[in-house]
Amino acid sequence: MTAGYEYYYVNDNAQPNGEHEVHKSDCARLALVNSKTYVGYYDNCKDAVREAKNNHYANSDGCYYCCRACHTR
Ligand SMILES: [Zn+2]
């Protein structure tokens, strides 16, 4: 495993504002998610969010806690 790479998941259930949060596999918030979809294995959250938007949920955004650099809303 290359340093910096993480497994990313997107929450299948939208937030009240309609967005689907993207998490790293070890995020404490992800443990609370009932249903999630595997996004991919990336060394940065921007690629993960882009993939989530392209292939899963157009309204995806990085988690405030584990993907703060990609949290825009
Ligand atoms: Zn998270």
N, CA, C, O and the ligand as a Tripos MOL2 file, in Angstrom:
@<TRIPOS>MOLECULE
protein
  293   291    74     0     0
PROTEIN
NO_CHARGES

@<TRIPOS>ATOM
      1 N           0.8500   -1.1990    0.0000 N.3       1 MET1
      2 CA          0.0000    0.0000    0.0000 C.3       1 MET1
      3 C           0.8790    1.2400    0.0000 C.2       1 MET1
      4 O           1.8260    1.3430    0.7800 O.2       1 MET1
      5 N           0.5670    2.1580   -0.8590 N.am      2 THR2
      6 CA          1.3260    3.4050   -0.9450 C.3       2 THR2
      7 C           0.8490    4.3850    0.1270 C.2       2 THR2
      8 O          -0.3540    4.5420    0.3380 O.2       2 THR2
      9 N           1.7700    5.0260    0.7850 N.am      3 ALA3
     10 CA          1.4170    5.9970    1.8190 C.3       3 ALA3
     11 C           0.5260    7.0760    1.2380 C.2       3 ALA3
     12 O           0.7670    7.5660    0.1340 O.2       3 ALA3
     13 N          -0.4940    7.4410    1.9770 N.am      4 GLY4
     14 CA         -1.3730    8.5060    1.5460 C.3       4 GLY4
     15 C          -2.6110    8.0340    0.8140 C.2       4 GLY4
     16 O          -3.5840    8.7760    0.6870 O.2       4 GLY4
     17 N          -2.5780    6.8020    0.3340 N.am      5 TYR5
     18 CA         -3.7600    6.2800   -0.3520 C.3       5 TYR5
     19 C          -4.7870    5.7940    0.6630 C.2       5 TYR5
     20 O          -4.4460    5.2170    1.6950 O.2       5 TYR5
     21 N          -6.0460    6.0400    0.3440 N.am      6 GLU6
     22 CA         -7.1420    5.6450    1.2290 C.3       6 GLU6
     23 C          -8.2770    5.0800    0.3880 C.2       6 GLU6
     24 O          -8.4180    5.3850   -0.7960 O.2       6 GLU6
     25 N          -9.0830    4.2450    1.0410 N.am      7 TYR7
     26 CA        -10.3080    3.7610    0.4040 C.3       7 TYR7
     27 C         -11.4060    4.7800    0.7050 C.2       7 TYR7
     28 O         -11.6000    5.1760    1.8550 O.2       7 TYR7
     29 N         -12.1120    5.1940   -0.3300 N.am      8 TYR8
     30 CA        -13.1750    6.1910   -0.1710 C.3       8 TYR8
     31 C         -14.5430    5.5780   -0.4310 C.2       8 TYR8
     32 O         -14.7120    4.7220   -1.3000 O.2       8 TYR8
     33 N         -15.5150    6.0460    0.3530 N.am      9 TYR9
     34 CA        -16.9000    5.6020    0.2220 C.3       9 TYR9
     35 C         -17.8070    6.8220    0.1620 C.2       9 TYR9
     36 O         -17.4690    7.8880    0.6760 O.2       9 TYR9
     37 N         -18.9720    6.6500   -0.4750 N.am     10 VAL10
     38 CA        -19.9620    7.7210   -0.4890 C.3      10 VAL10
     39 C         -21.2260    7.2070    0.2080 C.2      10 VAL10
     40 O         -21.6510    6.0690    0.0080 O.2      10 VAL10
     41 N         -21.8060    8.0780    1.0250 N.am     11 ASN11
     42 CA        -23.0250    7.7480    1.7540 C.3      11 ASN11
     43 C         -24.1900    7.6430    0.7610 C.2      11 ASN11
     44 O         -24.4320    8.5660   -0.0160 O.2      11 ASN11
     45 N         -24.9000    6.5270    0.7910 N.am     12 ASP12
     46 CA        -26.0500    6.3630   -0.1100 C.3      12 ASP12
     47 C         -27.2210    7.2570    0.2960 C.2      12 ASP12
     48 O         -28.0880    7.5790   -0.5160 O.2      12 ASP12
     49 N         -27.2270    7.6430    1.5530 N.am     13 ASN13
     50 CA        -28.3150    8.4870    2.0500 C.3      13 ASN13
     51 C         -27.8530    9.9470    2.0550 C.2      13 ASN13
     52 O         -26.8090   10.2770    2.6170 O.2      13 ASN13
     53 N         -28.6340   10.8000    1.4300 N.am     14 ALA14
     54 CA        -28.2660   12.2160    1.3340 C.3      14 ALA14
     55 C         -28.4390   12.9270    2.6650 C.2      14 ALA14
     56 O         -29.2600   12.5420    3.4970 O.2      14 ALA14
     57 N         -27.6520   13.9640    2.8440 N.am     15 GLN15
     58 CA        -27.7990   14.8600    3.9810 C.3      15 GLN15
     59 C         -29.0940   15.6450    3.7900 C.2      15 GLN15
     60 O         -29.6720   15.6380    2.7030 O.2      15 GLN15
     61 N         -29.5560   16.3320    4.8590 N.am     16 PRO16
     62 CA        -30.7730   17.1720    4.7100 C.3      16 PRO16
     63 C         -30.6470   18.1790    3.5700 C.2      16 PRO16
     64 O         -31.6550   18.5520    2.9710 O.2      16 PRO16
     65 N         -29.4450   18.6200    3.2610 N.am     17 ASN17
     66 CA        -29.2740   19.5970    2.1780 C.3      17 ASN17
     67 C         -29.1490   18.9290    0.8080 C.2      17 ASN17
     68 O         -28.9370   19.6080   -0.1960 O.2      17 ASN17
     69 N         -29.2780   17.6120    0.7660 N.am     18 GLY18
     70 CA        -29.3120   16.9090   -0.5080 C.3      18 GLY18
     71 C         -27.9860   16.3540   -0.9840 C.2      18 GLY18
     72 O         -27.9330   15.6840   -2.0150 O.2      18 GLY18
     73 N         -26.9150   16.6180   -0.2550 N.am     19 GLU19
     74 CA        -25.6160   16.1460   -0.7220 C.3      19 GLU19
     75 C         -25.2480   14.7970   -0.0990 C.2      19 GLU19
     76 O         -25.6700   14.4480    1.0030 O.2      19 GLU19
     77 N         -24.4350   14.0550   -0.8690 N.am     20 HIS20
     78 CA        -23.9450   12.7550   -0.4160 C.3      20 HIS20
     79 C         -22.4890   12.9310    0.0110 C.2      20 HIS20
     80 O         -21.6440   13.3180   -0.7970 O.2      20 HIS20
     81 N         -22.2050   12.6520    1.2510 N.am     21 GLU21
     82 CA        -20.8610   12.8750    1.7690 C.3      21 GLU21
     83 C         -19.9190   11.7410    1.3890 C.2      21 GLU21
     84 O         -20.2730   10.5630    1.4370 O.2      21 GLU21
     85 N         -18.7070   12.1350    1.0110 N.am     22 VAL22
     86 CA        -17.6510   11.1760    0.6820 C.3      22 VAL22
     87 C         -16.7330   11.0520    1.9020 C.2      22 VAL22
     88 O         -16.2990   12.0560    2.4680 O.2      22 VAL22
     89 N         -16.4450    9.8090    2.2980 N.am     23 HIS23
     90 CA        -15.6160    9.5400    3.4740 C.3      23 HIS23
     91 C         -14.4480    8.6250    3.1460 C.2      23 HIS23
     92 O         -14.4860    7.8320    2.2050 O.2      23 HIS23
     93 N         -13.3960    8.7680    3.9710 N.am     24 LYS24
     94 CA        -12.3410    7.7690    3.9720 C.3      24 LYS24
     95 C         -12.8450    6.5660    4.7810 C.2      24 LYS24
     96 O         -13.7370    6.6880    5.6200 O.2      24 LYS24
     97 N         -12.2460    5.4050    4.5040 N.am     25 SER25
     98 CA        -12.7380    4.1790    5.1340 C.3      25 SER25
     99 C         -12.6050    4.1990    6.6480 C.2      25 SER25
    100 O         -13.3590    3.5120    7.3380 O.2      25 SER25
    101 N         -11.6630    4.9720    7.1820 N.am     26 ASP26
    102 CA        -11.4520    4.9530    8.6320 C.3      26 ASP26
    103 C         -12.1570    6.0970    9.3600 C.2      26 ASP26
    104 O         -11.9210    6.3050   10.5500 O.2      26 ASP26
    105 N         -13.0150    6.8390    8.6660 N.am     27 CYS27
    106 CA        -13.7120    7.9660    9.2930 C.3      27 CYS27
    107 C         -14.7390    7.4700   10.3050 C.2      27 CYS27
    108 O         -15.5010    6.5440   10.0270 O.2      27 CYS27
    109 N         -14.7530    8.0960   11.4820 N.am     28 ALA28
    110 CA        -15.7090    7.7030   12.5150 C.3      28 ALA28
    111 C         -17.1430    7.9360   12.0520 C.2      28 ALA28
    112 O         -18.0580    7.2130   12.4460 O.2      28 ALA28
    113 N         -17.3270    8.9410   11.2210 N.am     29 ARG29
    114 CA        -18.6820    9.2360   10.7340 C.3      29 ARG29
    115 C         -19.1800    8.1520    9.7810 C.2      29 ARG29
    116 O         -20.3770    7.8750    9.7060 O.2      29 ARG29
    117 N         -18.2460    7.5480    9.0600 N.am     30 LEU30
    118 CA        -18.6440    6.4930    8.1220 C.3      30 LEU30
    119 C         -19.2190    5.3030    8.8750 C.2      30 LEU30
    120 O         -20.0850    4.5990    8.3550 O.2      30 LEU30
    121 N         -18.7440    5.0720   10.0960 N.am     31 ALA31
    122 CA        -19.2430    3.9540   10.8920 C.3      31 ALA31
    123 C         -20.7250    4.1170   11.2130 C.2      31 ALA31
    124 O         -21.4060    3.1380   11.5200 O.2      31 ALA31
    125 N         -21.2260    5.3460   11.1440 N.am     32 LEU32
    126 CA        -22.6290    5.6270   11.4600 C.3      32 LEU32
    127 C         -23.5190    5.5320   10.2290 C.2      32 LEU32
    128 O         -24.7420    5.6110   10.3400 O.2      32 LEU32
    129 N         -22.9160    5.3650    9.0640 N.am     33 VAL33
    130 CA        -23.6650    5.3390    7.8100 C.3      33 VAL33
    131 C         -24.2930    3.9520    7.6100 C.2      33 VAL33
    132 O         -23.6200    2.9280    7.7200 O.2      33 VAL33
    133 N         -25.5780    3.9470    7.3190 N.am     34 ASN34
    134 CA        -26.2900    2.6720    7.1550 C.3      34 ASN34
    135 C         -25.9920    2.0110    5.8240 C.2      34 ASN34
    136 O         -25.8890    0.7870    5.7450 O.2      34 ASN34
    137 N         -25.8560    2.8040    4.7910 N.am     35 SER35
    138 CA        -25.6690    2.2600    3.4500 C.3      35 SER35
    139 C         -24.6640    3.1160    2.7010 C.2      35 SER35
    140 O         -24.8430    4.3270    2.5740 O.2      35 SER35
    141 N         -23.5980    2.4790    2.2000 N.am     36 LYS36
    142 CA        -22.5580    3.2300    1.5150 C.3      36 LYS36
    143 C         -22.1370    2.4950    0.2520 C.2      36 LYS36
    144 O         -22.3520    1.2910    0.1110 O.2      36 LYS36
    145 N         -21.5290    3.2480   -0.6680 N.am     37 THR37
    146 CA        -21.0420    2.6880   -1.9220 C.3      37 THR37
    147 C         -19.5440    2.9540   -2.0270 C.2      37 THR37
    148 O         -19.0830    4.0690   -1.7820 O.2      37 THR37
    149 N         -18.7960    1.9260   -2.3920 N.am     38 TYR38
    150 CA        -17.3550    2.0830   -2.5620 C.3      38 TYR38
    151 C         -17.0620    2.9600   -3.7720 C.2      38 TYR38
    152 O         -17.5850    2.7220   -4.8610 O.2      38 TYR38
    153 N         -16.2270    3.9740   -3.5760 N.am     39 VAL39
    154 CA        -15.8800    4.9000   -4.6620 C.3      39 VAL39
    155 C         -14.5680    4.4970   -5.3170 C.2      39 VAL39
    156 O         -14.4910    4.3950   -6.5410 O.2      39 VAL39
    157 N         -13.5370    4.2660   -4.5150 N.am     40 GLY40
    158 CA        -12.2520    3.8970   -5.0890 C.3      40 GLY40
    159 C         -11.1060    4.1500   -4.1270 C.2      40 GLY40
    160 O         -11.3050    4.5200   -2.9700 O.2      40 GLY40
    161 N          -9.9190    3.9420   -4.6320 N.am     41 TYR41
    162 CA         -8.6930    4.0080   -3.8500 C.3      41 TYR41
    163 C          -7.8520    5.1610   -4.3950 C.2      41 TYR41
    164 O          -7.3160    5.0790   -5.5000 O.2      41 TYR41
    165 N          -7.7420    6.2260   -3.6200 N.am     42 TYR42
    166 CA         -7.1060    7.4560   -4.1010 C.3      42 TYR42
    167 C          -6.1370    8.0160   -3.0750 C.2      42 TYR42
    168 O          -6.2110    7.6880   -1.8900 O.2      42 TYR42
    169 N          -5.2190    8.8710   -3.5430 N.am     43 ASP43
    170 CA         -4.3010    9.5360   -2.6290 C.3      43 ASP43
    171 C          -4.7600   10.9500   -2.3030 C.2      43 ASP43
    172 O          -4.0430   11.7060   -1.6470 O.2      43 ASP43
    173 N          -5.9630   11.3080   -2.7640 N.am     44 ASN44
    174 CA         -6.4960   12.6300   -2.4160 C.3      44 ASN44
    175 C          -8.0080   12.6210   -2.5460 C.2      44 ASN44
    176 O          -8.5850   11.8650   -3.3270 O.2      44 ASN44
    177 N          -8.6410   13.4980   -1.7440 N.am     45 CYS45
    178 CA        -10.0960   13.4940   -1.7110 C.3      45 CYS45
    179 C         -10.7150   14.1160   -2.9620 C.2      45 CYS45
    180 O         -11.8550   13.8020   -3.3060 O.2      45 CYS45
    181 N          -9.9730   14.9970   -3.6480 N.am     46 LYS46
    182 CA        -10.5490   15.6370   -4.8300 C.3      46 LYS46
    183 C         -10.8930   14.6070   -5.9050 C.2      46 LYS46
    184 O         -11.9610   14.6690   -6.5160 O.2      46 LYS46
    185 N          -9.9820   13.6600   -6.1320 N.am     47 ASP47
    186 CA        -10.2510   12.6160   -7.1180 C.3      47 ASP47
    187 C         -11.4280   11.7530   -6.6700 C.2      47 ASP47
    188 O         -12.2540   11.3390   -7.4830 O.2      47 ASP47
    189 N         -11.4910   11.4930   -5.3820 N.am     48 ALA48
    190 CA        -12.5750   10.6520   -4.8590 C.3      48 ALA48
    191 C         -13.9260   11.3310   -5.0380 C.2      48 ALA48
    192 O         -14.8950   10.6910   -5.4460 O.2      48 ALA48
    193 N         -13.9960   12.6290   -4.7340 N.am     49 VAL49
    194 CA        -15.2620   13.3530   -4.8840 C.3      49 VAL49
    195 C         -15.6440   13.4450   -6.3530 C.2      49 VAL49
    196 O         -16.8190   13.3260   -6.7000 O.2      49 VAL49
    197 N         -14.6530   13.6580   -7.2220 N.am     50 ARG50
    198 CA        -14.9430   13.7240   -8.6560 C.3      50 ARG50
    199 C         -15.5260   12.3940   -9.1430 C.2      50 ARG50
    200 O         -16.4940   12.3690   -9.9030 O.2      50 ARG50
    201 N         -14.9300   11.3110   -8.7010 N.am     51 GLU51
    202 CA        -15.4220    9.9860   -9.0800 C.3      51 GLU51
    203 C         -16.8400    9.7590   -8.5470 C.2      51 GLU51
    204 O         -17.7020    9.2300   -9.2490 O.2      51 GLU51
    205 N         -17.0610   10.1620   -7.3130 N.am     52 ALA52
    206 CA        -18.3960   10.0020   -6.7290 C.3      52 ALA52
    207 C         -19.4270   10.7860   -7.5330 C.2      52 ALA52
    208 O         -20.5370   10.3050   -7.7640 O.2      52 ALA52
    209 N         -19.0570   12.0000   -7.9590 N.am     53 LYS53
    210 CA        -19.9780   12.8270   -8.7470 C.3      53 LYS53
    211 C         -20.2400   12.2080  -10.1150 C.2      53 LYS53
    212 O         -21.3720   12.2120  -10.5990 O.2      53 LYS53
    213 N         -19.1970   11.6790  -10.7300 N.am     54 ASN54
    214 CA        -19.3360   11.1440  -12.0850 C.3      54 ASN54
    215 C         -20.0970    9.8220  -12.1220 C.2      54 ASN54
    216 O         -20.8910    9.5840  -13.0310 O.2      54 ASN54
    217 N         -19.8540    8.9650  -11.1350 N.am     55 ASN55
    218 CA        -20.3830    7.6040  -11.2190 C.3      55 ASN55
    219 C         -21.4570    7.2500  -10.1960 C.2      55 ASN55
    220 O         -22.0840    6.1960  -10.2960 O.2      55 ASN55
    221 N         -21.6690    8.1050   -9.2320 N.am     56 HIS56
    222 CA        -22.6100    7.7270   -8.1640 C.3      56 HIS56
    223 C         -23.6570    8.8120   -7.9270 C.2      56 HIS56
    224 O         -24.8080    8.6610   -8.3360 O.2      56 HIS56
    225 N         -23.2680    9.9020   -7.2700 N.am     57 TYR57
    226 CA        -24.2200   10.9570   -6.9550 C.3      57 TYR57
    227 C         -23.6510   12.2970   -7.4100 C.2      57 TYR57
    228 O         -22.5800   12.7100   -6.9660 O.2      57 TYR57
    229 N         -24.3810   12.9730   -8.3030 N.am     58 ALA58
    230 CA        -23.8930   14.2490   -8.8410 C.3      58 ALA58
    231 C         -23.6950   15.2720   -7.7280 C.2      58 ALA58
    232 O         -22.8310   16.1450   -7.8110 O.2      58 ALA58
    233 N         -24.5140   15.1450   -6.6870 N.am     59 ASN59
    234 CA        -24.4250   16.0880   -5.5690 C.3      59 ASN59
    235 C         -23.6130   15.4630   -4.4340 C.2      59 ASN59
    236 O         -24.1520   15.1380   -3.3750 O.2      59 ASN59
    237 N         -22.3130   15.3000   -4.6710 N.am     60 SER60
    238 CA        -21.4190   14.7220   -3.6670 C.3      60 SER60
    239 C         -20.4720   15.7940   -3.1510 C.2      60 SER60
    240 O         -20.1320   16.7450   -3.8550 O.2      60 SER60
    241 N         -20.0530   15.6110   -1.8870 N.am     61 ASP61
    242 CA        -19.1390   16.5770   -1.2840 C.3      61 ASP61
    243 C         -18.3100   15.8660   -0.2150 C.2      61 ASP61
    244 O         -18.7640   14.8920    0.3870 O.2      61 ASP61
    245 N         -17.1080   16.3550    0.0130 N.am     62 GLY62
    246 CA        -16.2370   15.7430    1.0010 C.3      62 GLY62
    247 C         -16.7490   15.9350    2.4130 C.2      62 GLY62
    248 O         -17.3450   16.9620    2.7360 O.2      62 GLY62
    249 N         -16.5120   14.9370    3.2530 N.am     63 CYS63
    250 CA        -16.8860   15.0010    4.6690 C.3      63 CYS63
    251 C         -16.0850   16.0890    5.3760 C.2      63 CYS63
    252 O         -14.8890   16.2520    5.1320 O.2      63 CYS63
    253 N         -16.7550   16.8290    6.2510 N.am     64 TYR64
    254 CA        -16.0860   17.8970    6.9870 C.3      64 TYR64
    255 C         -14.9530   17.3430    7.8520 C.2      64 TYR64
    256 O         -13.9410   18.0160    8.0480 O.2      64 TYR64
    257 N         -15.1090   16.1420    8.3630 N.am     65 TYR65
    258 CA        -14.1580   15.5910    9.3250 C.3      65 TYR65
    259 C         -12.9600   14.9050    8.6790 C.2      65 TYR65
    260 O         -11.8210   15.1390    9.0820 O.2      65 TYR65
    261 N         -13.2080   14.0610    7.6790 N.am     66 CYS66
    262 CA        -12.0960   13.2940    7.1230 C.3      66 CYS66
    263 C         -11.6060   13.8320    5.7800 C.2      66 CYS66
    264 O         -10.5080   13.4890    5.3430 O.2      66 CYS66
    265 N         -12.4040   14.6670    5.1220 N.am     67 CYS67
    266 CA        -12.0340   15.2060    3.8040 C.3      67 CYS67
    267 C         -12.2250   16.7130    3.8170 C.2      67 CYS67
    268 O         -12.8490   17.2720    2.9140 O.2      67 CYS67
    269 N         -11.6900   17.3710    4.8390 N.am     68 ARG68
    270 CA        -11.9690   18.7910    5.0140 C.3      68 ARG68
    271 C         -11.5460   19.6250    3.8050 C.2      68 ARG68
    272 O         -12.1910   20.6170    3.4630 O.2      68 ARG68
    273 N         -10.4460   19.2050    3.1620 N.am     69 ALA69
    274 CA         -9.9650   19.9440    1.9980 C.3      69 ALA69
    275 C         -10.9750   19.9150    0.8570 C.2      69 ALA69
    276 O         -10.9420   20.7660   -0.0320 O.2      69 ALA69
    277 N         -11.8780   18.9220    0.8860 N.am     70 CYS70
    278 CA        -12.8660   18.7640   -0.1870 C.3      70 CYS70
    279 C         -14.2720   19.0700    0.3000 C.2      70 CYS70
    280 O         -15.2440   18.8360   -0.4190 O.2      70 CYS70
    281 N         -14.3850   19.5850    1.4970 N.am     71 HIS71
    282 CA        -15.6990   19.9520    2.0260 C.3      71 HIS71
    283 C         -15.9830   21.3850    1.6060 C.2      71 HIS71
    284 O         -15.3090   22.3170    2.0460 O.2      71 HIS71
    285 N         -16.9840   21.5520    0.7520 N.am     72 THR72
    286 CA        -17.2410   22.8800    0.1930 C.3      72 THR72
    287 C         -18.5750   23.4550    0.6420 C.2      72 THR72
    288 O         -18.8220   24.6480    0.4620 O.2      72 THR72
    289 N         -19.4520   22.6180    1.2320 N.am     73 ARG73
    290 CA        -20.7600   23.1360    1.6230 C.3      73 ARG73
    291 C         -21.0890   22.7560    3.0670 C.2      73 ARG73
    292 O         -22.1560   23.1090    3.5700 O.2      73 ARG73
    293 ZN        -15.7860   11.4120    6.9440 Zn       74 ZN74
@<TRIPOS>BOND
     1     1     2 1
     2     2     3 1
     3     3     4 2
     4     3     5 am
     5     5     6 1
     6     6     7 1
     7     7     8 2
     8     7     9 am
     9     9    10 1
    10    10    11 1
    11    11    12 2
    12    11    13 am
    13    13    14 1
    14    14    15 1
    15    15    16 2
    16    15    17 am
    17    17    18 1
    18    18    19 1
    19    19    20 2
    20    19    21 am
    21    21    22 1
    22    22    23 1
    23    23    24 2
    24    23    25 am
    25    25    26 1
    26    26    27 1
    27    27    28 2
    28    27    29 am
    29    29    30 1
    30    30    31 1
    31    31    32 2
    32    31    33 am
    33    33    34 1
    34    34    35 1
    35    35    36 2
    36    35    37 am
    37    37    38 1
    38    38    39 1
    39    39    40 2
    40    39    41 am
    41    41    42 1
    42    42    43 1
    43    43    44 2
    44    43    45 am
    45    45    46 1
    46    46    47 1
    47    47    48 2
    48    47    49 am
    49    49    50 1
    50    50    51 1
    51    51    52 2
    52    51    53 am
    53    53    54 1
    54    54    55 1
    55    55    56 2
    56    55    57 am
    57    57    58 1
    58    58    59 1
    59    59    60 2
    60    59    61 am
    61    61    62 1
    62    62    63 1
    63    63    64 2
    64    63    65 am
    65    65    66 1
    66    66    67 1
    67    67    68 2
    68    67    69 am
    69    69    70 1
    70    70    71 1
    71    71    72 2
    72    71    73 am
    73    73    74 1
    74    74    75 1
    75    75    76 2
    76    75    77 am
    77    77    78 1
    78    78    79 1
    79    79    80 2
    80    79    81 am
    81    81    82 1
    82    82    83 1
    83    83    84 2
    84    83    85 am
    85    85    86 1
    86    86    87 1
    87    87    88 2
    88    87    89 am
    89    89    90 1
    90    90    91 1
    91    91    92 2
    92    91    93 am
    93    93    94 1
    94    94    95 1
    95    95    96 2
    96    95    97 am
    97    97    98 1
    98    98    99 1
    99    99   100 2
   100    99   101 am
   101   101   102 1
   102   102   103 1
   103   103   104 2
   104   103   105 am
   105   105   106 1
   106   106   107 1
   107   107   108 2
   108   107   109 am
   109   109   110 1
   110   110   111 1
   111   111   112 2
   112   111   113 am
   113   113   114 1
   114   114   115 1
   115   115   116 2
   116   115   117 am
   117   117   118 1
   118   118   119 1
   119   119   120 2
   120   119   121 am
   121   121   122 1
   122   122   123 1
   123   123   124 2
   124   123   125 am
   125   125   126 1
   126   126   127 1
   127   127   128 2
   128   127   129 am
   129   129   130 1
   130   130   131 1
   131   131   132 2
   132   131   133 am
   133   133   134 1
   134   134   135 1
   135   135   136 2
   136   135   137 am
   137   137   138 1
   138   138   139 1
   139   139   140 2
   140   139   141 am
   141   141   142 1
   142   142   143 1
   143   143   144 2
   144   143   145 am
   145   145   146 1
   146   146   147 1
   147   147   148 2
   148   147   149 am
   149   149   150 1
   150   150   151 1
   151   151   152 2
   152   151   153 am
   153   153   154 1
   154   154   155 1
   155   155   156 2
   156   155   157 am
   157   157   158 1
   158   158   159 1
   159   159   160 2
   160   159   161 am
   161   161   162 1
   162   162   163 1
   163   163   164 2
   164   163   165 am
   165   165   166 1
   166   166   167 1
   167   167   168 2
   168   167   169 am
   169   169   170 1
   170   170   171 1
   171   171   172 2
   172   171   173 am
   173   173   174 1
   174   174   175 1
   175   175   176 2
   176   175   177 am
   177   177   178 1
   178   178   179 1
   179   179   180 2
   180   179   181 am
   181   181   182 1
   182   182   183 1
   183   183   184 2
   184   183   185 am
   185   185   186 1
   186   186   187 1
   187   187   188 2
   188   187   189 am
   189   189   190 1
   190   190   191 1
   191   191   192 2
   192   191   193 am
   193   193   194 1
   194   194   195 1
   195   195   196 2
   196   195   197 am
   197   197   198 1
   198   198   199 1
   199   199   200 2
   200   199   201 am
   201   201   202 1
   202   202   203 1
   203   203   204 2
   204   203   205 am
   205   205   206 1
   206   206   207 1
   207   207   208 2
   208   207   209 am
   209   209   210 1
   210   210   211 1
   211   211   212 2
   212   211   213 am
   213   213   214 1
   214   214   215 1
   215   215   216 2
   216   215   217 am
   217   217   218 1
   218   218   219 1
   219   219   220 2
   220   219   221 am
   221   221   222 1
   222   222   223 1
   223   223   224 2
   224   223   225 am
   225   225   226 1
   226   226   227 1
   227   227   228 2
   228   227   229 am
   229   229   230 1
   230   230   231 1
   231   231   232 2
   232   231   233 am
   233   233   234 1
   234   234   235 1
   235   235   236 2
   236   235   237 am
   237   237   238 1
   238   238   239 1
   239   239   240 2
   240   239   241 am
   241   241   242 1
   242   242   243 1
   243   243   244 2
   244   243   245 am
   245   245   246 1
   246   246   247 1
   247   247   248 2
   248   247   249 am
   249   249   250 1
   250   250   251 1
   251   251   252 2
   252   251   253 am
   253   253   254 1
   254   254   255 1
   255   255   256 2
   256   255   257 am
   257   257   258 1
   258   258   259 1
   259   259   260 2
   260   259   261 am
   261   261   262 1
   262   262   263 1
   263   263   264 2
   264   263   265 am
   265   265   266 1
   266   266   267 1
   267   267   268 2
   268   267   269 am
   269   269   270 1
   270   270   271 1
   271   271   272 2
   272   271   273 am
   273   273   274 1
   274   274   275 1
   275   275   276 2
   276   275   277 am
   277   277   278 1
   278   278   279 1
   279   279   280 2
   280   279   281 am
   281   281   282 1
   282   282   283 1
   283   283   284 2
   284   283   285 am
   285   285   286 1
   286   286   287 1
   287   287   288 2
   288   287   289 am
   289   289   290 1
   290   290   291 1
   291   291   292 2
@<TRIPOS>SUBSTRUCTURE
     1 MET1         2 RESIDUE 1 A MET
     2 THR2         6 RESIDUE 1 A THR
     3 ALA3        10 RESIDUE 1 A ALA
     4 GLY4        14 RESIDUE 1 A GLY
     5 TYR5        18 RESIDUE 1 A TYR
     6 GLU6        22 RESIDUE 1 A GLU
     7 TYR7        26 RESIDUE 1 A TYR
     8 TYR8        30 RESIDUE 1 A TYR
     9 TYR9        34 RESIDUE 1 A TYR
    10 VAL10       38 RESIDUE 1 A VAL
    11 ASN11       42 RESIDUE 1 A ASN
    12 ASP12       46 RESIDUE 1 A ASP
    13 ASN13       50 RESIDUE 1 A ASN
    14 ALA14       54 RESIDUE 1 A ALA
    15 GLN15       58 RESIDUE 1 A GLN
    16 PRO16       62 RESIDUE 1 A PRO
    17 ASN17       66 RESIDUE 1 A ASN
    18 GLY18       70 RESIDUE 1 A GLY
    19 GLU19       74 RESIDUE 1 A GLU
    20 HIS20       78 RESIDUE 1 A HIS
    21 GLU21       82 RESIDUE 1 A GLU
    22 VAL22       86 RESIDUE 1 A VAL
    23 HIS23       90 RESIDUE 1 A HIS
    24 LYS24       94 RESIDUE 1 A LYS
    25 SER25       98 RESIDUE 1 A SER
    26 ASP26      102 RESIDUE 1 A ASP
    27 CYS27      106 RESIDUE 1 A CYS
    28 ALA28      110 RESIDUE 1 A ALA
    29 ARG29      114 RESIDUE 1 A ARG
    30 LEU30      118 RESIDUE 1 A LEU
    31 ALA31      122 RESIDUE 1 A ALA
    32 LEU32      126 RESIDUE 1 A LEU
    33 VAL33      130 RESIDUE 1 A VAL
    34 ASN34      134 RESIDUE 1 A ASN
    35 SER35      138 RESIDUE 1 A SER
    36 LYS36      142 RESIDUE 1 A LYS
    37 THR37      146 RESIDUE 1 A THR
    38 TYR38      150 RESIDUE 1 A TYR
    39 VAL39      154 RESIDUE 1 A VAL
    40 GLY40      158 RESIDUE 1 A GLY
    41 TYR41      162 RESIDUE 1 A TYR
    42 TYR42      166 RESIDUE 1 A TYR
    43 ASP43      170 RESIDUE 1 A ASP
    44 ASN44      174 RESIDUE 1 A ASN
    45 CYS45      178 RESIDUE 1 A CYS
    46 LYS46      182 RESIDUE 1 A LYS
    47 ASP47      186 RESIDUE 1 A ASP
    48 ALA48      190 RESIDUE 1 A ALA
    49 VAL49      194 RESIDUE 1 A VAL
    50 ARG50      198 RESIDUE 1 A ARG
    51 GLU51      202 RESIDUE 1 A GLU
    52 ALA52      206 RESIDUE 1 A ALA
    53 LYS53      210 RESIDUE 1 A LYS
    54 ASN54      214 RESIDUE 1 A ASN
    55 ASN55      218 RESIDUE 1 A ASN
    56 HIS56      222 RESIDUE 1 A HIS
    57 TYR57      226 RESIDUE 1 A TYR
    58 ALA58      230 RESIDUE 1 A ALA
    59 ASN59      234 RESIDUE 1 A ASN
    60 SER60      238 RESIDUE 1 A SER
    61 ASP61      242 RESIDUE 1 A ASP
    62 GLY62      246 RESIDUE 1 A GLY
    63 CYS63      250 RESIDUE 1 A CYS
    64 TYR64      254 RESIDUE 1 A TYR
    65 TYR65      258 RESIDUE 1 A TYR
    66 CYS66      262 RESIDUE 1 A CYS
    67 CYS67      266 RESIDUE 1 A CYS
    68 ARG68      270 RESIDUE 1 A ARG
    69 ALA69      274 RESIDUE 1 A ALA
    70 CYS70      278 RESIDUE 1 A CYS
    71 HIS71      282 RESIDUE 1 A HIS
    72 THR72      286 RESIDUE 1 A THR
    73 ARG73      290 RESIDUE 1 A ARG
    74 ZN74       293 GROUP 0 **** ****
